[in-house]
Each structure stands twice: as C-alpha cells, then as structure tokens.
Amino acid sequence: MTLHPAAPEELPDLVEGYRQAMRSMIDLGRSAPADTKEIPTTCPGWSVHDHLGHIASLETYFDGGDYPKVQVGDTSHVRSTFGMWMEYGVQARRDVPTEQVVDELETLLHNRIASLSNPDLTLESPVRGPMGKEITLGDLMERRLVDIWVHEQDIREALGRIGNLDSPAAAVFMDRIVSSFPRIVAKRLELPAGQSVILESTGPVTGRVGVRMVHGPDGEVVPHPLFSGDRDTAAGDQADQEGHPDEEVVTTTITLSTDALTRRAAGRRSTEDTAYRVVGDEDVARAVLDALVITP
C-alpha cells in the first residue's frame, strides 16, 4: 500500500519530521489558554498541561538526562508498568507553570537537533530507549514522531484546534496502522476464510490497506495482504481461490478521514464516536474498528 504523503524513512527526513513535530507542539503550547492544567483531554487522567510535561520529560531523558521517579497520586488510569513509568515524568512537571514547560521544550528541541545532526549517526546507531532499553536510532525516531504527534492531537482536540494532519509524523503513524492491520485482523478477530476487509483513509494522509482471510497450507485460516503489488502474494491469492472455488468471497470496506482513523487507532475515540462509512458488513466493520487500537 502507498501512503500520500509517504512516511519518512531516511534519518535526515526523520530528523526533519521530528523537528516539525516538536515545533508544532511548542507553538501549540505557546498559544494555549492559561488554564491548561484544568483542561481535560481524551487521554485518561491527563490535562493539556500533562501532555506538554510528558513530552518534556521524555525528551530530557533521551537527551541524556535522568528520568524522575516521584510520588504519584491517582493511578486509576494507569494500565501497565510502562504507563507508570511515563506517569513519573508527568507528575514531576504538574506543578511547573506551563510557560516554563514550553520553554523547556524549546531548549530541548535545540539540543536534540544538534545531537541528531551528528554525521556519524545512522538508522542503526544504538541509542537509549524507553525504560533504559537500548534500541536503534531509526526505531527511536519513529517512536518519537508518533508519540509527539499523537499527544499534539490530544491537545488540539481538547482545544478545538484540529490540524497538522498532513505532517511527516502523521504519515509515520498512518504507516504503523497499515503495517499492523493484517496482524490485528488475524489475531484479534475470528473472521472466516473468504472474508476481505479494506481500510481506506480519505486524507489528508490518503491510502488503502486490505486483508483477505484465506486457507493456509495446513487448512488453517490465515491473513493474506491485499494491494501489496507483490507477485508471490498475488499468485498465492489466485491459488487459494482456485483451491476453494465454492467459498464465498465477502468484502467489507471501511472509509474514514485521517483524523477519525488515527484517533481511533490511538484509542482516544470509541468506535461509536468515530465517523466512518461502510460498504459491506456493518458488524465486521465495527469489530475491526473495535480491535484497531495500536498504542500502548
């Protein structure tokens, strides 16, 4: 599947996407109302201020700083060890004025761009990842683009300022949805052989991904990607059709905007509150969207 605009893949493009994502977050923070701590968002337990603090805490950590471990109050919205780790950074900045947090983000952007401009760095360079794990720089950059952009969208939604939906970071998140789609359909749903599901984004990031459930070599039902353009995949699809000529092929197509799709995939908007159009089986479409969340 081809996305337009395409997600950045090379390190200079990922760094530029990161710069743009951070710049957009900073500008949004500068223009936010004074009462950011009182404005709730669809990210459970977090206000607008908390999203800014979250990004500042992680960027400080990835810039080589210490990650705080502080006393946390209400944790009813925390669902995992990773979630608790992130909560420490948010809590550490809850009493810091929003303007000061945004100033911190401005400094961090300058420092991070300087570090990431090192000509010796490559996509495979080992770097510090979340919770002390070592990951590649390419993996970290993709994660940072997704994280910063999703939280920017959380703030935008809370403030009623929807935008920045055609950015490199938006394309990276869309690319992750596309890459995860066949696995999600196969592992989280029990669809019969012959059932095809197509997911279409109308933009600003446009694209289409699909999967058809087919019989594997041992008769099991497995996902078969659509629109891959791969000859082996196409040949396998034809062989499956010929091997099961009496099997009914049913297709359900789900169409959404980039905003609706990414908000659902981030788990911020329920299926019931998501605007989408279906051609085919409504129940299948609803089950697919219920299963579509890809964020931790």
MOWOHU-V552785 format. One record per pair of residues at least 24 apart in sequence whose ideal C-beta (glycine too) atoms are under 7 Angstrom apart, sorted by the first residue. I is the first residue (numbers start at 1). GAP is how many residues later the second one is. Records with the same first field share a line. If there is no record, write none. Layout:
BEGIN
I->GAP ; GAP
END
This chain:
BEGIN
1->177 ; 206 ; 207 ; 208 ; 226
2->205
3->168 ; 171 ; 172 ; 175 ; 202 ; 204
4->202 ; 203
5->161 ; 166 ; 200
6->165
7->164 ; 165 ; 168
8->160 ; 164
11->110 ; 111 ; 112 ; 127
13->155
14->127 ; 128 ; 131
15->101 ; 126
17->128 ; 151 ; 152 ; 155
18->123 ; 126 ; 127
19->90 ; 94
20->147 ; 148
21->124 ; 127 ; 128 ; 131 ; 146 ; 148
22->83 ; 87 ; 126
23->86
24->128 ; 140
25->30 ; 80 ; 123 ; 127
26->76 ; 79 ; 80 ; 83
28->124 ; 127 ; 128
29->69 ; 73 ; 76
30->72
32->66 ; 127
36->62
39->119
40->118
41->113 ; 114 ; 116 ; 117
42->112 ; 115 ; 226 ; 227
43->111 ; 225
44->33
45->29 ; 32
46->44
48->107 ; 110 ; 111
49->49
50->40
51->100 ; 103 ; 104
52->46 ; 49 ; 50 ; 53
53->36 ; 37 ; 40 ; 41 ; 48
54->32 ; 35 ; 36 ; 97
55->50 ; 93 ; 96
56->37 ; 45 ; 48 ; 49 ; 52
57->32 ; 33 ; 35 ; 36
58->31
59->49 ; 53
60->48
62->66 ; 78
63->45 ; 48 ; 49 ; 52
68->24
80->216
82->49 ; 214
83->213
85->46
142->30
145->24 ; 27
146->26 ; 27 ; 30
149->24
150->116 ; 145
153->109 ; 110
154->114
162->97
165->39 ; 40 ; 93 ; 94
166->38 ; 39
170->35 ; 88
171->34
173->89
174->27 ; 31 ; 33 ; 84 ; 88
176->118
177->84 ; 88 ; 117
178->29 ; 31
180->114
181->28 ; 30
182->29 ; 41 ; 43
184->107 ; 108
185->26 ; 38 ; 103
186->36 ; 37
188->103
189->98 ; 99 ; 102
192->29
193->28 ; 51 ; 54
194->53 ; 54 ; 55 ; 56
195->55 ; 89
196->30 ; 53 ; 54 ; 55
197->55 ; 87 ; 91
198->28 ; 53 ; 55
199->55
200->53 ; 54 ; 55
201->55 ; 57 ; 60
202->53 ; 55
203->54 ; 55
204->54
205->53
214->26
215->25 ; 28 ; 29
250->30 ; 31
251->29
252->26 ; 28 ; 29 ; 32 ; 33
253->26 ; 27
254->24 ; 31 ; 34 ; 35
264->25 ; 28
265->27 ; 28 ; 29
266->29
267->26 ; 28
END
